[in-house]
Amino acid sequence: MSALVMNEFKVLKEKNPLFVIDAIIQRHNVDPGAAIPILQDIQNAFGYVAPEVLERVSELTGIWASELYSIVTFYSQFRMEPIGENLIQVCHGTACHLAGAEKITEALQHETGARGGGTSPDGKFTLEKVACLGCCSLAPVITVNEETFGRLTPAAVGKVIGEVRKGKSDCAHDALVCGGGCSNG
């Protein structure tokens, strides 16, 4: 879905969320084979797929709500609850696990108040463990709002979160490697 269409949806969703859901479904021509793209577009518009949204999608597409629920709960890309302002993903793939991903996770929990798979009490951070971010040569690795931080130490986690709290992600820290993404290495 184009950025322009998404921006229009974001304005409309505040006024009438059902209109946005209906428009997304119409965009896919009410095609039952488009369940995943429909759910992806809904998540892009709202940030998550609420259970009541599944009922609406079911009504308009004829796809059983239980099937939609199975899709949303099977694929890790979908969320059924809103996330915090900042999404932190912690790689727990083999390289990151061996390089101390669990210590990084503990430091992130301490710094943010979020627990694995949950959102901090202030709504600022959601912490997720993921299988692999594809940055093995930078282990241990996290992403914060899709920005990659690698070769982390528990001490460096505080610096990263401090920068995020300030509204910037200055990557000049000695222990960090930053970028918009990475290729598996």
N, C-alpha and C positions, 0 to 999 in steps of 0.2 A: 504494500500500500504506500502511495507516495507521501512525502512529508507534508505537502499541502493538504491532502485529504485528511491525514492524521491530525493536523492542526485544526481543521474545521471540525472534526469529530470531537476533539478535546474541548472546544468551545461549546458545542452542542450537548455534550454529555452532562455538563453541569445543569443545563436547563431541562433536558429530557433524555435520560440514559436509554430508555427503550427505543427512541428514535435512532440512536447510534447503533444499537444491536440490530434493529430491523434493517437499517441501511447496509450494514456489513453483510447480513445474510442475503439481501437483494443483490449486492455486488457480486456475490458468488452464485447468482441465479438459483438460489434455493436448492442447490445440488447436494444431495446427501453424501456424495463422494468428496465433498469439500469440507468435511467436518474439521479436520486439523487446520486448514487455512482460516476457516471461520473463527475457530477458537484462538488461533494466533492473533488475528486482527482484533478480536475482542480484548485479549490480554494487552496488546499494544495500546489500545484506546484507554483502558481502565487500569492497567498495571497488574491485574489479576483477573481470574474468572470466578466470579461468585457463584455459589450453588444455585441461587435463584435465576441466574442468567442461563444455566443449563436447561431449565424448564422452558424459558422463552425460545431458546434455539430449538429445542425439541418440538415445541408447538409449530414453529414456522418451517422446519425442515422435514419433519416426520421421522427424524432420527430419535430413537429411544433415549430418554434422559440417562438411563443406566449405561448405555453405550458411550454417551458423551462423558459421563463421570469416569468411566473406565479409561478413556483417552486422557483426560486431564490428570488422573492419578497415576497413570502408567508413565507418561513422558515427563522427565524432570524439568523441561522447559516451562511447564505450566505451574501456576500458583493459584491456590484457592483462597488465599488471604492477602491483604495488601502488604507491601513490603515497605521498609523504612526509606528515608530520603536517599540513603547511600547503600548500595548493595555490595557486600564484600563476599567474594568467593575464594575459598581456601582450597588449594589443590591438595588432594590426598592420594595422588597417584604414587606409584612405586618410588620414583626418584625423590619426590617431595616428602613422602613418608619417611624414607631413609635419611633425608636431610633435616628432619625435625618439624614436619608439618603439625604434629600434635602440640608441640611447644608454641608454635605460631598461633594455633587456634586458641590455646589457653591465654596467651597474651592478648589476642583480639577480644576474647570474652571479658577479660579484666578491663581493658581500655574502653570498650563500648557498652558493656552491660548486656550485650546480646549473647544468647546461647546458640549453639549450632542449630540451624534451621529456624531460628527465631529472630524476633525484632527487639531491639533495646526498648526499655520502658519509655524513653523520651521520643521514640519513633524516628530517631536519626539513622540507625544502622540495622540492617538485616544481615545476618551471618549465615552463610551456606558452605557446607563441605561439598566439594565436587570431585569426581573421579580423576579427571586430568584436564589441565588447561593447555596442554601442548607446548609447554615451555620447560621441558625437562632439564635443559642445560642451565637454567636459572634457578633451580630448586634451592630452597622452598619458595613457592610463588603464590601470590594472591592477586586478585584483581579488585579494584575499587571503582565502581561505575565504569567498568570495561577498561580501565587503565591498569597496566600490568606493573607489579612490583616484584622483583626477584632478588635472590640471594639474601633473603631476610634473616634477621635475628630477632629474638623476642624484644630486645631493646629497640630495634629499629621500628617495630610495630607502633610504639608510642609516638614516634616522629611522624609516621604516615598518618595516623589517626589525628594527631594534632594539626597537621596541614589540612586534612579534610574538614575538620571542625572550623578552621579559619576560612574555609571556602576556596582553598587552593590546594594544588597537589604538586608543590615544588619538588622536583625529583633530584635535587642536588645532594641528597644525603649520601654519605660515603658507602653505606651498606646496600644501597638500592640500585637497581637497574630498572628503568622505566620505559614505557612506550605504549602505543595504542593497542598493541597486541604482540603476539610472537608466533614464530613458526617452530614446529617441533624440532628440538635440537638436543 
